[in-house]
Amino acid sequence: MTTIVDNLQAVHARIVAACATAGRDPASVHLLAVSKTFGHEMVLQAIHGGQRMFGENYIQEGVEKIRRVRGGLAPNVPGPVQWHCIGPVQSNKTRLVAENFDWVQSVDRLKIAQRLSEQRPQGMAPLQVCLQVNIDGGATKAGVAPEEALALAMEVARLPRLQLRGLMSIPEPAIDFVACCALHQRAKVLFDHINEAGGLAQAMDTLSMGMTADLEAAIHAGSTMVRVGTAIFGSR
Ligand SMILES: *Cc1c(COP(=O)(O)O)cnc(C)c1O
């Protein structure tokens, strides 16, 4: 039986191979383990296997898991465990996000960003933020429209308790590798465009894209963070 630790090694091998093909340094791509719907015991196994960054979609579930993992963590685990909120954030959930997560990658409007900044406790580091971009214009999908992303980035970057780190995208599945790369490439072009526009005091350093099915294409297009659930924890 393969274990979570074996799966993590296999995903790292995929990242290394994709970086080799793309002529990139594997250290330039971070792995976010998406633990939504899986219990805290599985997160603890992944931590035992060296994983430190975890993504959760459902805020209530995530907060509960963060507490349980903290309680179950062996005292000798090196380095902090980092939690990323990657699911939709409604106004009535911003406080839970601000008080419990290290990152939120799914900010797509100013009102939510303002609430997160106001509610981020003073004793905590600034909340690290990615803007979710609706890169392929899917009508039902969350995310700021690409043509509005620069303006939103400039406003979010000015909020005192947030630190703007980059963009996140979840394109629809594409028919083949080339089409998938082309979709991810659009996010990369937008990412570079926002950085080169020169309006940000600090350039963004995170382009979060690529999941179990398409991480190779995302890395080829310039992803700096792949978000992988199924290949690590199994199917949901
Ligand atoms: C579920 C989810 C993932 C992980 O997807 P897998 O296909 O299981 O790797 C990544 N990003 C987001 C935003 C998700 O909701």
The ligand as an SDF file (V2000), in Angstrom:
LIG
                    3D

 15 15  0  0  0  0  0  0  0  0999 V2000
   -9.1240   20.8900   -4.6080 C   0  0  0  0  0  0  0  0  0  0  0  0
   -8.2370   21.9680   -5.0740 C   0  0  0  0  0  0  0  0  0  0  0  0
   -6.9210   21.7020   -5.4700 C   0  0  0  0  0  0  0  0  0  0  0  0
   -6.3230   20.3050   -5.5410 C   0  0  0  0  0  0  0  0  0  0  0  0
   -6.8730   19.5920   -6.5940 O   0  0  0  0  0  0  0  0  0  0  0  0
   -6.3580   18.1070   -6.9710 P   0  0  0  0  0  0  0  0  0  0  0  0
   -6.8750   17.9210   -8.3390 O   0  0  0  0  0  0  0  0  0  0  0  0
   -6.9670   17.1880   -5.9690 O   0  0  0  0  0  0  0  0  0  0  0  0
   -4.8870   18.1230   -6.9000 O   0  0  0  0  0  0  0  0  0  0  0  0
   -6.1280   22.7780   -5.8350 C   0  0  0  0  0  0  0  0  0  0  0  0
   -6.5950   24.0450   -5.8190 N   0  0  0  0  0  0  0  0  0  0  0  0
   -7.8540   24.3340   -5.4540 C   0  0  0  0  0  0  0  0  0  0  0  0
   -8.3090   25.7520   -5.4470 C   0  0  0  0  0  0  0  0  0  0  0  0
   -8.7190   23.3050   -5.0920 C   0  0  0  0  0  0  0  0  0  0  0  0
   -9.9720   23.6040   -4.7510 O   0  0  0  0  0  0  0  0  0  0  0  0
  1  2  1  0
  2  3  1  0
  2 14  2  0
  3  4  1  0
  3 10  2  0
  4  5  1  0
  5  6  1  0
  6  7  2  0
  6  8  1  0
  6  9  1  0
 10 11  1  0
 11 12  2  0
 12 13  1  0
 12 14  1  0
 14 15  1  0
M  END
$$$$
